[in-house]
């Protein structure tokens, strides 16, 4: 069977190779694939099903085994995912002979309700895992914009007015709950299709970028209690009102620096979180605040990562995998944009990384394909 699979891989690589691909490049890809196939036979922990509990146990096993799932984020905004999948996932597979294990999508960022449900289901059905972020619109200001300096605008932001029991005639409440309802409907479609979603709302709350962020610098914020109430309210709303028991809740922060809040300051409690994640961009791969995140007692992931500006296109993905294995269950690299080479395919050593025994691609996730 292994020989058959390798033959199929060879045919796939040959058929997907561009006119400019040399025979040497093809030989290198096939050799890497054969080497990986020989090395990973019995080493990958088994994921017998993709329920929430099974995935979390699988993640823990990968960390113990010092292996890590590779992931690629696929675009800002709900209607960008399909095209970004082609650009960043399919093309990477053409180049490396392997498909990322996890894809990321966003159910916010732009005012579209064309949620990428079909793309997520397709990746899931083919054996992969999916994660969804929610860059929700700022309900306190006119127009659609997730960005907001929360220190400068702290007098305009009142998180408790968004809770279920708050004044339902309040404009901000209506704005927020309307978008929540639309987003929840898409998550229900994924649930009904059997998809377990690694769910990442209200990320990077210990910075000042988004409307749910800090209201003072230097770890002097006074709104962590309001944030925790908002998180718990969203958890209860999606779990009990919308019946979304397919969500793996991910608390995702940025590194602690001199100006922002600590990585545990906004943690809403273990009953409402399944994973804790770091969002990191830098000149070289790293995992700041890892020891601090470990104190929360949850499985750890690199929920978002990529090179900083002075390393665009020069980020060593093999170095990244080695820096994170044994600490994080997966990493999700962000996509590129104009003038910024951030995506996996736009950086260094992707063929080596995707074919490393330490890196789990979609092909190594042992899951049932039908449900």
C-alpha positions as MATLAB code, in Angstrom:
seq = 'XXXXXXXXXXXXXXXXXXXXXXXXXXXXXXXXXXXXXXXXXXXXXXXXXXXXXXXXXXXXXXXXXXXXXXXXXXXXXXXXXXXXXXXXXXXXXXXXXXXXXXXXXXXXXXXXXXXXXXXXXXXXXXXXXXXXXXXXXXXXXXXXXXXXXXXXXXXXXXXXXXXXXXXXXXXXXXXXXXXXXXXXXXXXXXXXXXXXXXXXXXXXXXXXXXXXXXXXXXXXXXXXXXXXXXXXXXXXXXXXXXXXXXXXXXXXXXXXXXXXXXXXXXXXXXXXXXXXXXXXXXXXXXXXXXXXXXXXXXXXXXXXXXXXXXXXXXXXXXXXXXXXXXXXXXXXXXXXXXXXXXXXXXXXXXXXXXXXXXXXXXXXXXXXXXX';
ca = [
       0.000    0.000    0.000;
       2.834    2.396    0.833;
       4.333    1.857   -2.596;
       0.980    2.640   -4.204;
       0.669    5.833   -2.197;
       4.181    6.881   -3.153;
       3.415    6.240   -6.795;
       0.326    8.390   -6.517;
       2.391   11.119   -4.854;
       4.853   10.996   -7.717;
       2.051   11.331  -10.260;
       0.571   14.225   -8.290;
       3.870   16.066   -8.143;
       4.531   15.528  -11.838;
       1.055   16.672  -12.817;
       1.177   19.763  -10.604;
       4.693   20.856  -11.561;
       4.981   24.051  -13.554;
       6.915   24.356  -16.803;
       9.771   25.952  -14.889;
      10.127   23.073  -12.428;
      13.321   21.154  -13.021;
      13.739   17.379  -12.883;
      16.105   17.969   -9.958;
      13.316   19.781   -8.074;
      10.913   16.904   -8.743;
      13.471   14.337   -7.617;
      14.035   16.315   -4.416;
      10.307   16.431   -3.634;
       9.818   12.725   -4.269;
      12.887   11.853   -2.214;
      11.646   13.998    0.675;
       8.182   12.432    0.515;
       9.625    8.904    0.452;
      11.904    9.705    3.373;
       9.050   11.086    5.428;
       6.780    8.158    4.575;
       9.411    5.750    5.845;
      10.012    7.703    9.064;
       6.491    8.394   10.278;
       4.903    4.956    9.903;
       4.206    4.232   13.560;
       5.317    7.449   15.211;
       2.251    9.649   14.756;
      -0.322    9.547   17.567;
      -3.675    8.225   16.407;
      -6.724   10.478   16.092;
      -9.564    7.972   15.947;
     -12.270   10.595   15.562;
     -12.487   14.353   15.451;
     -14.718   15.134   18.386;
     -13.704   17.977   20.659;
     -12.401   15.618   23.329;
     -10.512   13.432   20.846;
      -8.811   16.404   19.187;
      -7.679   17.823   22.518;
      -6.258   14.442   23.537;
      -4.570   14.172   20.140;
      -2.987   17.591   20.603;
      -1.552   16.535   23.953;
      -0.152   13.364   22.394;
       1.542   15.356   19.641;
       3.217   17.640   22.159;
       4.434   14.632   24.127;
       5.700   13.110   20.893;
       7.446   16.386   19.952;
       5.445   16.723   16.769;
       3.418   19.683   15.562;
       0.644   20.266   13.029;
       1.364   22.859   10.337;
      -1.372   25.379    9.570;
      -2.023   28.230    7.144;
      -4.435   31.103    7.636;
      -6.560   31.764    4.571;
      -7.512   35.383    4.365;
      -9.133   38.309    6.106;
     -12.902   38.370    5.860;
     -15.471   35.643    5.260;
     -15.467   35.794    1.460;
     -11.676   35.563    1.012;
     -11.082   32.033    2.251;
     -11.686   30.053   -0.935;
      -9.320   32.121   -3.085;
      -6.677   32.258   -0.344;
      -6.920   28.491    0.000;
      -5.996   28.154   -3.654;
      -3.161   30.671   -3.346;
      -1.605   29.474   -0.108;
      -2.681   25.885    0.537;
      -3.035   24.331   -2.900;
       0.084   26.013   -4.292;
       2.099   24.974   -1.263;
       0.887   21.413   -1.806;
       1.938   21.618   -5.460;
       5.402   22.686   -4.363;
       5.937   20.338   -1.429;
       3.694   17.356   -2.107;
       1.961   17.905    1.249;
      -1.119   19.779    2.457;
      -1.250   21.761    5.691;
      -3.111   19.995    8.477;
      -5.023   23.053    9.700;
      -6.529   25.961    7.792;
      -7.686   29.208    9.349;
     -10.605   31.418    8.344;
     -12.256   34.556    9.684;
     -15.949   35.177   10.331;
     -15.428   38.936   10.678;
     -13.032   41.691    9.610;
     -15.328   42.811    6.777;
     -19.126   43.233    6.674;
     -19.854   40.059    4.721;
     -22.089   37.162    5.682;
     -20.736   35.010    2.857;
     -19.094   32.730    5.386;
     -16.597   30.174    4.012;
     -18.525   27.176    5.282;
     -18.023   25.119    2.117;
     -14.237   25.581    2.060;
     -13.941   24.617    5.721;
     -16.144   21.550    5.277;
     -14.159   20.464    2.235;
     -10.858   20.652    4.119;
     -12.425   18.814    7.040;
     -13.876   16.065    4.865;
     -10.485   15.509    3.256;
      -9.011   14.804    6.693;
      -7.904   18.221    7.948;
      -8.722   20.424   10.918;
     -10.077   23.977   10.910;
      -9.785   27.065   13.068;
     -11.968   30.168   12.883;
     -11.235   33.647   14.240;
     -13.817   36.370   14.755;
     -12.664   39.934   14.056;
     -16.039   41.298   15.131;
     -17.096   44.803   14.158;
     -16.727   47.547   16.739;
     -20.343   47.939   17.896;
     -19.661   51.259   19.596;
     -18.658   53.203   16.475;
     -20.314   53.797   13.108;
     -19.139   51.880   10.063;
     -17.518   48.449   10.023;
     -14.063   48.444   11.571;
     -12.574   45.960   13.983;
      -9.546   48.135   14.724;
      -9.713   50.607   17.562;
      -7.118   52.063   19.906;
      -8.829   51.023   23.095;
      -6.806   53.307   25.338;
      -7.553   56.445   23.332;
     -11.227   55.441   22.944;
     -11.830   53.908   26.354;
     -14.683   56.313   27.177;
     -16.628   55.037   24.161;
     -16.301   51.333   24.977;
     -18.579   49.676   27.520;
     -18.288   45.915   27.222;
     -20.979   45.116   29.793;
     -23.621   46.805   27.629;
     -23.203   43.913   25.154;
     -24.190   41.142   27.567;
     -27.389   39.157   27.066;
     -29.145   40.785   29.987;
     -28.210   44.371   29.041;
     -30.475   47.007   27.481;
     -31.714   45.482   24.219;
     -32.604   48.861   22.726;
     -29.017   50.067   22.969;
     -27.502   50.586   19.494;
     -24.242   48.880   20.427;
     -26.134   45.875   21.820;
     -28.146   45.542   18.600;
     -25.026   45.856   16.434;
     -23.136   43.235   18.385;
     -25.941   40.709   18.798;
     -26.914   40.963   15.131;
     -23.416   40.076   13.974;
     -23.192   37.383   16.637;
     -26.399   35.806   15.360;
     -25.141   35.774   11.767;
     -21.806   34.294   12.787;
     -23.444   31.669   15.006;
     -25.590   30.541   12.094;
     -22.449   29.725   10.111;
     -20.984   27.836   13.074;
     -24.230   25.847   13.265;
     -23.816   24.870    9.615;
     -20.361   23.542   10.447;
     -21.748   21.684   13.456;
     -24.466   20.105   11.334;
     -21.794   18.972    8.861;
     -19.896   17.271   11.689;
     -17.072   19.811   11.844;
     -15.310   20.540   15.121;
     -14.057   24.139   15.074;
     -11.007   25.492   16.884;
     -12.727   28.755   17.808;
     -10.678   31.907   18.494;
     -12.789   34.935   19.445;
     -11.590   38.177   21.060;
      -7.912   37.392   20.427;
      -4.979   39.608   21.409;
      -7.089   41.220   24.099;
      -3.964   42.145   26.066;
      -3.067   44.686   23.360;
      -4.748   47.920   22.253;
      -5.572   46.917   18.638;
      -9.186   45.750   18.830;
     -12.226   47.158   20.611;
     -12.123   44.433   23.289;
      -8.525   45.297   24.287;
      -6.840   47.042   27.212;
      -8.007   50.447   28.464;
      -4.635   51.505   29.919;
      -0.958   50.853   29.223;
       1.810   49.275   31.299;
      -0.443   46.551   32.701;
      -2.590   49.173   34.458;
      -5.852   48.201   32.727;
      -9.080   48.192   34.730;
     -11.320   46.392   32.241;
     -10.160   42.782   32.552;
     -13.277   41.926   34.563;
     -15.533   43.341   31.857;
     -13.664   41.359   29.212;
     -14.014   38.145   31.167;
     -17.743   38.773   31.503;
     -18.012   39.324   27.738;
     -16.100   36.105   27.000;
     -18.218   34.050   29.409;
     -21.382   35.595   27.985;
     -20.317   34.606   24.452;
     -19.436   31.106   25.664;
     -22.847   30.643   27.290;
     -24.693   32.187   24.345;
     -23.066   29.973   21.719;
     -23.103   26.837   23.868;
     -26.622   26.976   25.270;
     -28.666   29.268   23.029;
     -27.201   28.095   19.733;
     -26.311   24.543   20.767;
     -22.710   24.823   19.600;
     -20.993   21.952   21.370;
     -18.478   21.581   18.526;
     -16.254   24.503   19.517;
     -12.739   24.277   20.960;
     -12.394   27.622   22.736;
      -8.999   29.269   22.293;
      -7.649   32.081   24.474;
      -5.051   33.810   22.299;
      -2.658   36.564   23.410;
       0.323   38.619   22.254;
       3.678   38.598   24.087;
       4.042   40.744   27.191;
       6.115   43.850   26.590;
       6.635   47.080   28.501;
       3.411   48.678   27.246;
       0.694   46.011   27.231;
      -0.984   43.645   29.677;
       0.370   40.300   30.843;
      -0.649   37.153   29.027;
      -2.830   35.798   31.836;
      -4.524   39.042   32.928;
      -7.661   38.522   30.812;
      -7.977   34.753   31.216;
     -11.692   34.073   31.795;
     -11.267   30.778   33.637;
     -10.620   27.141   32.844;
     -14.309   26.303   32.513;
     -14.512   28.542   29.448;
     -11.217   27.782   27.688;
      -9.841   24.653   26.014;
      -6.617   25.904   24.423;
      -4.270   28.788   25.150;
      -2.403   30.318   22.251;
       0.318   32.811   21.438;
       0.216   35.226   18.480;
       3.821   35.970   17.624;
       5.594   37.921   14.866;
       9.340   38.416   14.954;
      12.611   38.453   13.090;
      13.160   34.811   14.026;
      10.819   32.066   15.281;
      10.383   32.105   19.042;
       7.848   31.316   21.765;
       7.784   34.179   24.284;
       5.844   33.759   27.530;
       5.639   29.990   27.062;
       6.313   29.260   30.731;
       3.699   31.784   31.815;
       1.069   30.244   29.524;
       1.856   26.807   30.938;
       0.652   27.984   34.354;
      -2.900   28.097   32.978;
      -2.892   24.303   32.734;
      -4.251   24.066   29.195;
      -2.941   22.629   25.943;
      -0.815   25.243   24.174;
      -0.810   26.262   20.501;
       0.832   28.919   18.349;
      -2.477   30.395   17.262;
      -0.981   32.944   14.850;
       2.569   33.593   13.698;
       4.809   34.962   10.997;
       7.825   37.094   10.249;
       8.048   40.735   11.260;
       8.675   43.348    8.574;
      12.453   43.009    8.481;
      12.118   39.252    7.914;
       9.380   39.116    5.277;
      10.247   36.308    2.889;
      13.206   35.186    5.018;
      11.396   33.377    7.831;
      12.837   29.895    8.337;
       9.830   27.575    8.616;
      12.007   24.605    9.567;
      13.459   26.640   12.434;
       9.889   27.506   13.433;
       8.817   23.861   13.613;
      11.852   22.919   15.693;
      11.340   25.889   18.038;
       7.726   24.944   18.725;
       7.610   21.134   18.740;
       7.157   19.736   22.216;
       5.531   22.990   23.306;
       2.645   23.661   20.916;
       0.228   21.256   19.243;
       0.058   23.338   16.064;
       1.121   26.603   14.511;
      -0.957   28.725   12.160;
       1.085   30.969    9.894;
      -0.659   34.114    8.644;
      -1.200   34.930    4.980;
       0.815   37.371    2.881;
      -0.411   40.747    1.635;
       0.956   43.432   -0.662;
       4.573   44.053    0.251;
       4.541   41.468    3.036;
       5.704   37.906    2.393;
       4.278   36.198    5.454;
       2.634   32.971    4.227;
       4.383   29.617    4.395;
       4.881   29.360    0.650;
       6.565   32.773    0.551;
       9.261   31.904    3.086;
      12.241   29.582    3.475;
      12.671   25.815    3.801;
       9.019   24.940    3.277;
       9.763   21.710    1.385;
      12.040   20.526    4.188;
       9.555   21.610    6.853;
       6.474   20.058    5.223;
       8.340   16.769    4.821;
       9.885   16.701    8.287;
       8.868   13.780   10.536;
       8.268   16.354   13.278;
       5.624   18.166   11.221;
       2.122   16.754   10.827;
       0.426   17.565    7.542;
      -3.104   16.624    6.534;
      -1.798   13.334    5.185;
      -0.626   12.251    8.657;
      -3.760   13.141   10.607;
      -5.339    9.709   11.122;
      -9.038   10.436   10.971;
     -12.174    8.972    9.384;
     -12.933   10.674    6.082;
     -16.690    9.991    6.204;
     -19.238   10.946    8.823;
];
